[in-house]
């Protein structure tokens, strides 16, 4: 039977999703398994790698069942995953720790120390900013703190690598996930010796680095049986979720920028070769041997809205909550919100950053707070976008995806703040579609990554309101000054 479908597996921070696509990008079925984060100490954020592996298998199985298709109709599975996780494992691949994920801040002191020493030179070669999100900085904390699992570890794996070794018995990692460790040299495409020496890790303790089109087959039979697929169904290693979100929405030409906002967020652009920002404002993670993604991530996307919802004890839906903000004019009646409730990556790269409501008065109601939070999230993304433009040139077209992209109010806010048309896909599964398309390239079902542009079902375009844009330009100047003035107090 001719293959008619492809699956994108997307392991994010809040859930694991499997999406069954037709070869034209139309969604046939999807399955989502929520994940659990653990907070054993202040600033520590961990997830259970075994839970994630079980969720990944269950998501694929359920998605196939819901699509009502036969395994023989599936061309391949592509793999997308969140970046910056690290697990200590023994020689048999058994975890000695939970996965320490990107949001973990235990290594803040090591990040600060590195910035005063050789951190910027390592950033210049690896493209990963010096920050507690980075596995490189986490390993430095492990080395200096006497962390026992680190001393016993035979290998260090990301969540994605853990799932692959559990399913296939192989230790391999794609270019982008390797780049996101902070220990991979973007110019040589090899593990960086100075970075490894700084954390007392040997390259033999890390995985073999392969391109995103690497095809895995020979899944362990018990795993294949559990999922309900043949053991030789191709699983393509794919890339990190950031690269694949850009690919999956078709933002692969110069000047095409993708803004993703889920729990966290990012502003990203496709680039040729390896490029870093001298001011340490942006990241550069390789995708293939000669292409990369440059941009800046924020810790504070939808999580800020979730925090406010809990804070004001709002028992309605998120749609109802954002509708409250629609009652308020641009500028939130004078309130500015710095969204750094979870520390911050770009543009500050300071895990000690703190959130702030500025301009509160007795006349303000909850709808003003909601509007201010949404605007604060958007101003932060705009500030990251400004830094990216200084490196890559002016943005010509802006694509938006992620959970907040489902809000028409927020899409209009994006258009008004950026002053540009905003493009969204019909599907909110851009990373999964990017993973699926990479799989199709790998198994020869399609010719190139670039051909995806003809296979992204696009939704309506949101156009900016010129009057609102002028208002936001003025409000943003105040926001940027406030960020600059308060940063020294973090």
RODO-2510 file (C-alpha; in nm, 4 decimals, decimal comma):
residues 490
     n   res          X          Y          Z
     1     x     0,0000     0,0000     0,0000
     2     x     0,1355     0,3450    -0,0938
     3     x     0,2336     0,5641     0,1996
     4     x    -0,0133     0,8496     0,2385
     5     x     0,0710     0,9821     0,5831
     6     x     0,3651     1,0944     0,7933
     7     x     0,3905     1,1453     1,1702
     8     x     0,5550     1,4306     1,3566
     9     x     0,6520     1,3539     1,7175
    10     x     0,7008     1,6755     1,9161
    11     x     0,8323     1,6525     2,2739
    12     x     0,7782     1,9913     2,4358
    13     x     0,7978     2,1263     2,7892
    14     x     0,4300     2,0901     2,8768
    15     x     0,3292     1,7957     2,6590
    16     x     0,4312     1,5286     2,4118
    17     x     0,2350     1,5416     2,0864
    18     x     0,2099     1,3052     1,7924
    19     x     0,0428     1,4446     1,4817
    20     x    -0,0564     1,2417     1,1780
    21     x    -0,0331     1,4530     0,8613
    22     x    -0,1315     1,3936     0,5057
    23     x     0,1607     1,4521     0,2711
    24     x     0,0157     1,7986     0,1973
    25     x     0,0373     1,9086     0,5609
    26     x    -0,3290     1,8598     0,6493
    27     x    -0,3789     1,7172     0,9982
    28     x    -0,5449     1,3750     1,0006
    29     x    -0,5245     1,3171     1,3777
    30     x    -0,3325     1,4254     1,6835
    31     x    -0,2678     1,2973     2,0328
    32     x    -0,1305     1,4922     2,3275
    33     x     0,0123     1,3547     2,6516
    34     x     0,0681     1,6131     2,9248
    35     x     0,4047     1,6059     3,1009
    36     x     0,4889     1,6672     3,4652
    37     x     0,7610     1,9008     3,5881
    38     x     0,9123     1,8505     3,9316
    39     x     1,0550     2,1237     4,1560
    40     x     1,2622     1,9441     4,4226
    41     x     1,4374     2,2633     4,5371
    42     x     1,4066     2,6346     4,4613
    43     x     1,5221     2,7047     4,1019
    44     x     1,5361     2,3318     4,0189
    45     x     1,3094     2,2082     3,7363
    46     x     1,3171     1,8438     3,6314
    47     x     1,1162     1,5899     3,4319
    48     x     1,1159     1,2107     3,4448
    49     x     1,2779     1,0734     3,1254
    50     x     1,0983     0,7408     3,1585
    51     x     0,7612     0,9161     3,1846
    52     x     0,8478     1,1104     2,8694
    53     x     0,9468     0,7964     2,6785
    54     x     0,6212     0,6245     2,7781
    55     x     0,4244     0,9348     2,6778
    56     x     0,5962     0,9474     2,3390
    57     x     0,5054     0,5860     2,2623
    58     x     0,1467     0,6384     2,3833
    59     x     0,1057     0,9553     2,1773
    60     x     0,2142     0,7844     1,8536
    61     x    -0,0056     0,4810     1,9206
    62     x    -0,3131     0,6927     1,9986
    63     x    -0,2641     0,9254     1,7014
    64     x    -0,2477     0,6301     1,4605
    65     x    -0,5609     0,4816     1,6140
    66     x    -0,7484     0,8107     1,5950
    67     x    -0,6477     0,8582     1,2315
    68     x    -0,7868     0,5144     1,1527
    69     x    -0,4921     0,4259     0,9313
    70     x    -0,2718     0,1224     0,8856
    71     x     0,1001     0,1316     0,9721
    72     x     0,1708     0,0438     0,6089
    73     x     0,0257     0,3817     0,5085
    74     x     0,2884     0,5715     0,7126
    75     x     0,5990     0,6877     0,5269
    76     x     0,8045     0,7720     0,8363
    77     x     0,8107     0,9410     1,1772
    78     x     1,0026     1,2654     1,2322
    79     x     1,1283     1,3706     1,5762
    80     x     1,1157     1,7217     1,7265
    81     x     1,2216     1,7982     2,0840
    82     x     1,2701     2,0876     2,3225
    83     x     1,6329     2,1894     2,3719
    84     x     1,8732     2,2141     2,6657
    85     x     1,7806     1,9082     2,8754
    86     x     2,0464     1,6862     3,0308
    87     x     2,0321     1,3443     3,1983
    88     x     2,3156     1,1569     3,3682
    89     x     2,2994     0,7881     3,2701
    90     x     2,5066     0,4810     3,3537
    91     x     2,6869     0,2566     3,1034
    92     x     2,3619     0,0705     3,0311
    93     x     2,1727     0,3916     2,9615
    94     x     1,9791     0,3784     3,2888
    95     x     1,9043     0,7296     3,4222
    96     x     2,0881     0,8349     3,7371
    97     x     1,8897     1,1596     3,7458
    98     x     1,5702     1,3093     3,6152
    99     x     1,6077     1,5281     3,3082
   100     x     1,7222     1,8743     3,4137
   101     x     1,5352     2,0960     3,1662
   102     x     1,5934     2,4406     3,0160
   103     x     1,3936     2,6225     3,2873
   104     x     1,6239     2,4979     3,5659
   105     x     1,8225     2,7804     3,7253
   106     x     2,0508     2,5995     3,9702
   107     x     2,3643     2,6971     3,7781
   108     x     2,3133     3,0758     3,7893
   109     x     2,6371     3,1299     3,9850
   110     x     2,8347     2,9281     3,7293
   111     x     2,6839     3,1320     3,4423
   112     x     2,7876     3,4544     3,6126
   113     x     3,1368     3,3174     3,6752
   114     x     3,1772     3,2090     3,3125
   115     x     3,0753     3,5532     3,1861
   116     x     3,3666     3,6954     3,3862
   117     x     3,6109     3,4378     3,2499
   118     x     3,6082     3,2568     2,9114
   119     x     3,2331     3,2296     2,8597
   120     x     3,2115     3,4746     2,5698
   121     x     3,4866     3,2962     2,3739
   122     x     3,3035     2,9657     2,4186
   123     x     2,9766     3,1327     2,3103
   124     x     3,1528     3,2682     1,9997
   125     x     3,2354     2,9108     1,8913
   126     x     2,9218     2,7281     2,0063
   127     x     2,6465     2,9860     1,9533
   128     x     2,4800     2,8969     2,2849
   129     x     2,4546     3,1953     2,5204
   130     x     2,6048     3,1520     2,8653
   131     x     2,2982     3,0951     3,0789
   132     x     2,1657     2,8343     3,3267
   133     x     1,9492     2,6873     3,0470
   134     x     2,2635     2,5520     2,8788
   135     x     2,3709     2,1916     2,9524
   136     x     2,7288     2,3197     2,9403
   137     x     2,6609     2,5509     3,2360
   138     x     2,4612     2,2779     3,4132
   139     x     2,7594     2,0437     3,3800
   140     x     2,9851     2,3091     3,5283
   141     x     2,7503     2,3236     3,8287
   142     x     2,7599     1,9427     3,8564
   143     x     3,1392     1,9398     3,8422
   144     x     3,1836     2,2151     4,1004
   145     x     2,9076     2,1103     4,3408
   146     x     3,0145     1,7474     4,3771
   147     x     2,6877     1,6243     4,2247
   148     x     2,7120     1,2496     4,2761
   149     x     2,5226     1,1324     3,9633
   150     x     2,7639     1,3385     3,7505
   151     x     3,0604     1,1560     3,9007
   152     x     2,8973     0,8177     3,8383
   153     x     2,7686     0,8973     3,4878
   154     x     2,9012     0,7099     3,1873
   155     x     2,7133     0,9361     2,9434
   156     x     2,5193     1,2613     2,9301
   157     x     2,2050     1,2634     2,7159
   158     x     1,9200     1,4973     2,6280
   159     x     1,5618     1,3750     2,6563
   160     x     1,5589     1,3082     2,2828
   161     x     1,8775     1,1043     2,2974
   162     x     1,7406     0,9082     2,5925
   163     x     1,4280     0,8089     2,3990
   164     x     1,6372     0,7088     2,0967
   165     x     1,8780     0,4945     2,2987
   166     x     1,5836     0,3344     2,4800
   167     x     1,4045     0,2540     2,1538
   168     x     1,7051     0,1743     1,9311
   169     x     2,0034     0,1130     2,1581
   170     x     2,2017     0,3907     1,9842
   171     x     2,3570     0,7123     2,1138
   172     x     2,3125     0,9687     1,8368
   173     x     2,2217     1,3374     1,8390
   174     x     2,1330     1,5745     1,5553
   175     x     2,3234     1,8959     1,4795
   176     x     2,0689     2,1274     1,6398
   177     x     2,0321     1,9374     1,9680
   178     x     2,4128     1,9120     1,9856
   179     x     2,4400     2,2883     1,9212
   180     x     2,1990     2,3569     2,2059
   181     x     2,4313     2,1869     2,4580
   182     x     2,6761     2,4777     2,4447
   183     x     2,9569     2,2295     2,3748
   184     x     2,9335     2,1896     1,9953
   185     x     3,1515     2,3997     1,7667
   186     x     2,9351     2,5507     1,4929
   187     x     3,2294     2,6081     1,2606
   188     x     3,3919     2,2655     1,2805
   189     x     3,0724     2,0641     1,3497
   190     x     3,2561     1,8779     1,6255
   191     x     3,2460     1,8778     2,0054
   192     x     3,4411     2,1782     2,1345
   193     x     3,7494     2,0706     2,3273
   194     x     3,7750     2,3857     2,5441
   195     x     3,4106     2,3602     2,6497
   196     x     3,4489     1,9905     2,7344
   197     x     3,7667     2,0597     2,9319
   198     x     3,5903     2,3342     3,1308
   199     x     3,3350     2,0818     3,2613
   200     x     3,5659     1,7782     3,2783
   201     x     3,3683     1,5779     3,0208
   202     x     3,5164     1,3551     2,7505
   203     x     3,3663     1,3523     2,4019
   204     x     3,3195     0,9757     2,4390
   205     x     3,0587     1,0589     2,7045
   206     x     2,8532     1,2457     2,4451
   207     x     2,6650     1,1086     2,1466
   208     x     2,7646     1,0763     1,7826
   209     x     2,6491     1,3872     1,5950
   210     x     2,4455     1,3245     1,2781
   211     x     2,2454     1,5374     1,0287
   212     x     1,8688     1,5877     1,0749
   213     x     1,7945     1,3405     0,7956
   214     x     1,9568     1,0478     0,9795
   215     x     1,7197     0,7506     0,9475
   216     x     1,6832     0,5120     1,2419
   217     x     1,5390     0,1656     1,1915
   218     x     1,5399    -0,1570     1,3860
   219     x     1,3334    -0,0366     1,6808
   220     x     1,3377    -0,2779     1,9719
   221     x     1,0571    -0,5224     1,9079
   222     x     0,8824    -0,4774     2,2423
   223     x     0,8622    -0,0989     2,1837
   224     x     0,7358    -0,1454     1,8271
   225     x     0,4721    -0,3896     1,9475
   226     x     0,3641    -0,1504     2,2218
   227     x     0,3182     0,1333     1,9710
   228     x     0,1687    -0,0925     1,7050
   229     x     0,4140    -0,0231     1,4228
   230     x     0,6690    -0,2345     1,2344
   231     x     1,0161    -0,2281     1,3877
   232     x     1,1587    -0,1169     1,0519
   233     x     0,9303     0,1850     1,0080
   234     x     1,1780     0,4713     0,9499
   235     x     1,2149     0,7163     1,2377
   236     x     1,4097     1,0231     1,1270
   237     x     1,6080     1,1993     1,3992
   238     x     1,4908     1,5449     1,2931
   239     x     1,6010     1,8464     1,4963
   240     x     1,5161     2,0766     1,7846
   241     x     1,1699     2,2265     1,8074
   242     x     1,2881     2,5781     1,7212
   243     x     1,4421     2,4854     1,3873
   244     x     1,1472     2,2654     1,3000
   245     x     0,8889     2,5277     1,3946
   246     x     1,0477     2,7628     1,1401
   247     x     1,0595     2,4899     0,8779
   248     x     0,7048     2,3770     0,9529
   249     x     0,5565     2,7189     0,8882
   250     x     0,7704     2,7774     0,5775
   251     x     0,9913     3,0562     0,7205
   252     x     1,3142     2,9505     0,5529
   253     x     1,4144     3,2495     0,3362
   254     x     1,6226     3,5548     0,4403
   255     x     1,4060     3,8110     0,6175
   256     x     1,1393     3,5576     0,7133
   257     x     1,1049     3,5578     1,0916
   258     x     0,9097     3,3168     1,3094
   259     x     0,7746     3,4159     1,6487
   260     x     0,6725     3,1171     1,8603
   261     x     0,4880     3,1633     2,1871
   262     x     0,3812     2,8692     2,3978
   263     x     0,4811     2,8371     2,7627
   264     x     0,8013     3,0149     2,6683
   265     x     0,8740     3,1877     2,3390
   266     x     1,1321     3,2651     2,0749
   267     x     1,2065     3,4846     1,7741
   268     x     1,4027     3,2973     1,5067
   269     x     1,5327     3,3281     1,1525
   270     x     1,6938     3,0827     0,9108
   271     x     2,0556     3,1641     0,8223
   272     x     2,3421     3,0382     0,6106
   273     x     2,6388     2,9042     0,8028
   274     x     2,7228     2,9909     1,1624
   275     x     2,6598     3,3477     1,2896
   276     x     2,6869     3,4877     1,6416
   277     x     2,6100     3,8278     1,7898
   278     x     2,9055     4,0077     1,9506
   279     x     2,6776     4,1493     2,2219
   280     x     2,5755     3,7982     2,3353
   281     x     2,2104     3,8802     2,2516
   282     x     2,1189     3,5875     2,0258
   283     x     2,1777     3,2165     1,9755
   284     x     2,2920     3,0281     1,6675
   285     x     2,2093     2,6569     1,6446
   286     x     2,3068     2,4528     1,3400
   287     x     2,0392     2,2640     1,1465
   288     x     2,2281     2,1041     0,8585
   289     x     2,6017     2,1309     0,8019
   290     x     2,5604     2,4689     0,6298
   291     x     2,2354     2,6172     0,7635
   292     x     2,1384     2,7349     1,1084
   293     x     1,8717     2,9101     1,3091
   294     x     1,9581     3,2394     1,4768
   295     x     1,7364     3,4131     1,7291
   296     x     1,6536     3,4716     2,0899
   297     x     1,4400     3,2731     2,3352
   298     x     1,2318     3,4079     2,6220
   299     x     1,1344     3,2203     2,9370
   300     x     0,8156     3,4207     2,9588
   301     x     0,5474     3,3520     2,7035
   302     x     0,2118     3,2021     2,7940
   303     x     0,3451     3,1168     3,1388
   304     x     0,3001     3,4842     3,2333
   305     x    -0,0675     3,4720     3,1395
   306     x    -0,1063     3,1433     3,3276
   307     x     0,0560     3,3047     3,6339
   308     x    -0,1820     3,6010     3,6217
   309     x    -0,4845     3,3729     3,5837
   310     x    -0,3870     3,1892     3,9024
   311     x    -0,2908     3,5091     4,0826
   312     x    -0,6325     3,6717     4,0356
   313     x    -0,8090     3,3390     4,0893
   314     x    -0,9827     3,3610     3,7528
   315     x    -1,1958     3,0513     3,6950
   316     x    -1,2937     3,1183     3,3326
   317     x    -1,1148     2,9970     3,0202
   318     x    -0,8087     3,1585     2,8662
   319     x    -1,0259     3,2809     2,5791
   320     x    -1,2521     3,4525     2,8304
   321     x    -0,9515     3,5968     3,0118
   322     x    -0,7992     3,7449     2,6964
   323     x    -1,1430     3,8770     2,5990
   324     x    -1,1190     4,0898     2,9147
   325     x    -0,8085     4,2537     2,7666
   326     x    -1,0050     4,3376     2,4520
   327     x    -1,2062     4,5885     2,6562
   328     x    -0,8938     4,8007     2,7109
   329     x    -0,7244     5,0323     2,4598
   330     x    -0,3590     4,9834     2,3576
   331     x    -0,1270     5,0888     2,6375
   332     x    -0,3276     4,9220     2,9185
   333     x    -0,4242     5,2595     3,0624
   334     x    -0,0671     5,3369     3,1619
   335     x     0,0440     4,9995     3,3038
   336     x     0,3726     4,8540     3,1842
   337     x     0,4496     4,4906     3,2637
   338     x     0,8018     4,3483     3,2600
   339     x     0,7279     3,9778     3,2020
   340     x     1,0360     3,8327     3,3727
   341     x     0,8468     3,6179     3,6240
   342     x     1,0610     3,3141     3,5374
   343     x     1,4009     3,4804     3,5099
   344     x     1,4935     3,5614     3,1514
   345     x     1,6984     3,4490     2,8595
   346     x     1,6970     3,6937     2,5671
   347     x     1,7312     3,9863     2,5672
   348     x     1,8716     4,0090     2,9246
   349     x     2,0282     3,6628     2,9750
   350     x     1,9757     3,7022     3,3480
   351     x     1,8095     3,4252     3,5477
   352     x     1,7763     3,6691     3,8399
   353     x     1,5484     3,9027     3,6411
   354     x     1,2116     3,9674     3,8056
   355     x     0,8669     4,0648     3,6789
   356     x     0,7199     4,4059     3,7481
   357     x     0,3897     4,5939     3,7107
   358     x     0,4690     4,9634     3,6700
   359     x     0,2125     5,2416     3,6760
   360     x    -0,0619     5,0848     3,8874
   361     x    -0,3331     5,3073     4,0288
   362     x    -0,6564     5,2629     4,2220
   363     x    -0,8569     5,2917     3,8984
   364     x    -0,7084     4,9787     3,7394
   365     x    -0,9118     4,6578     3,7111
   366     x    -0,8221     4,3003     3,6172
   367     x    -0,8771     4,3702     3,2453
   368     x    -0,5991     4,6294     3,2580
   369     x    -0,3640     4,3758     3,4157
   370     x    -0,4486     4,1170     3,1502
   371     x    -0,3858     4,3686     2,8715
   372     x    -0,0584     4,4764     3,0322
   373     x     0,0615     4,1146     3,0590
   374     x    -0,0157     4,0441     2,6932
   375     x     0,1552     4,3670     2,5900
   376     x     0,4565     4,2920     2,8101
   377     x     0,4986     3,9505     2,6462
   378     x     0,4751     4,1167     2,3041
   379     x     0,7137     4,4047     2,3830
   380     x     0,9699     4,1512     2,5047
   381     x     0,9427     3,9618     2,1753
   382     x     0,9741     4,2896     1,9842
   383     x     1,2892     4,3758     2,1785
   384     x     1,4371     4,0359     2,0910
   385     x     1,3375     4,0962     1,7283
   386     x     1,5255     4,4267     1,7289
   387     x     1,8419     4,2477     1,8430
   388     x     1,7964     3,9863     1,5704
   389     x     1,7576     4,2560     1,3048
   390     x     2,0908     4,4057     1,4086
   391     x     2,2505     4,0714     1,3199
   392     x     2,0441     3,9522     1,0230
   393     x     1,8864     4,2639     0,8751
   394     x     1,5292     4,3904     0,8685
   395     x     1,2499     4,1368     0,8951
   396     x     1,0342     4,1230     0,5819
   397     x     0,7707     3,8704     0,6785
   398     x     0,6603     3,7529     1,0239
   399     x     0,5124     3,4098     1,0879
   400     x     0,3580     3,3305     1,4250
   401     x     0,2865     2,9938     1,5866
   402     x     0,2358     2,8412     1,9296
   403     x    -0,0490     2,8451     2,1766
   404     x    -0,0973     3,2240     2,1903
   405     x    -0,1372     3,2282     1,8113
   406     x    -0,4881     3,0939     1,8700
   407     x    -0,5875     3,4314     2,0168
   408     x    -0,7108     3,6821     1,7534
   409     x    -0,6605     3,9633     2,0041
   410     x    -0,2964     3,8741     2,0575
   411     x    -0,2334     3,8314     1,6830
   412     x    -0,3665     4,1831     1,6305
   413     x    -0,1434     4,3051     1,9131
   414     x     0,1569     4,1423     1,7424
   415     x     0,0710     4,3102     1,4129
   416     x     0,0252     4,6480     1,5842
   417     x     0,3466     4,6309     1,7895
   418     x     0,5678     4,5028     1,5047
   419     x     0,3899     4,7096     1,2401
   420     x     0,3916     4,4139     1,0004
   421     x     0,1462     4,1644     0,8538
   422     x     0,1270     3,8499     1,0682
   423     x     0,1003     3,5094     0,8994
   424     x    -0,0259     3,1971     1,0754
   425     x    -0,0697     2,8386     0,9664
   426     x    -0,4069     2,6632     0,9773
   427     x    -0,2351     2,4099     1,2011
   428     x    -0,0721     2,5057     1,5290
   429     x     0,1641     2,2098     1,4989
   430     x     0,4485     2,3764     1,3086
   431     x     0,7291     2,1919     1,4912
   432     x     0,5567     1,8575     1,4335
   433     x     0,5036     1,9384     1,0630
   434     x     0,8672     2,0469     1,0353
   435     x     0,9717     1,7141     1,1875
   436     x     0,7388     1,5262     0,9541
   437     x     0,8699     1,7151     0,6485
   438     x     1,2295     1,6406     0,7497
   439     x     1,1307     1,2739     0,7619
   440     x     0,9811     1,2992     0,4123
   441     x     1,3052     1,4535     0,2829
   442     x     1,5080     1,1789     0,4507
   443     x     1,3115     0,8895     0,2992
   444     x     1,2899     1,0485    -0,0469
   445     x     0,9165     1,1248    -0,0518
   446     x     0,9927     1,4933    -0,1255
   447     x     1,2905     1,6602    -0,2897
   448     x     1,4000     1,9357    -0,0524
   449     x     1,3374     2,1326     0,2648
   450     x     1,2478     2,4377     0,0530
   451     x     0,9559     2,2574    -0,1132
   452     x     0,7623     2,2752     0,2135
   453     x     0,6505     2,6272     0,1158
   454     x     0,3947     2,4713    -0,1191
   455     x     0,2696     2,2430     0,1560
   456     x     0,1896     2,4690     0,4513
   457     x    -0,1852     2,5348     0,4835
   458     x    -0,1987     2,9041     0,5776
   459     x    -0,4722     3,0887     0,7638
   460     x    -0,5883     3,4487     0,7368
   461     x    -0,3339     3,7321     0,7504
   462     x    -0,3594     3,9798     1,0408
   463     x    -0,2802     4,3350     0,9302
   464     x    -0,1570     4,6143     1,1591
   465     x    -0,3715     4,9106     1,2587
   466     x    -0,1535     5,2176     1,1729
   467     x    -0,2965     5,4222     1,4606
   468     x    -0,2380     5,1454     1,7158
   469     x     0,1155     5,0979     1,5807
   470     x     0,1992     5,4627     1,6486
   471     x     0,0640     5,4306     2,0032
   472     x     0,2672     5,1160     2,0625
   473     x     0,5865     5,2716     1,9281
   474     x     0,5558     5,5380     2,1977
   475     x     0,4641     5,2886     2,4722
   476     x     0,7488     5,0567     2,3703
   477     x     1,0043     5,3383     2,4132
   478     x     0,8883     5,3756     2,7735
   479     x     0,9006     4,9974     2,8184
   480     x     1,2584     4,9766     2,6850
   481     x     1,3727     5,2606     2,9140
   482     x     1,2106     5,0884     3,2117
   483     x     1,3871     4,7602     3,1291
   484     x     1,7182     4,9420     3,1047
   485     x     1,6655     5,1324     3,4306
   486     x     1,5501     4,8326     3,6370
   487     x     1,7929     4,5720     3,5018
   488     x     2,0654     4,6837     3,7429
   489     x     1,8428     4,5864     4,0366
   490     x     1,7920     4,2219     3,9297
***
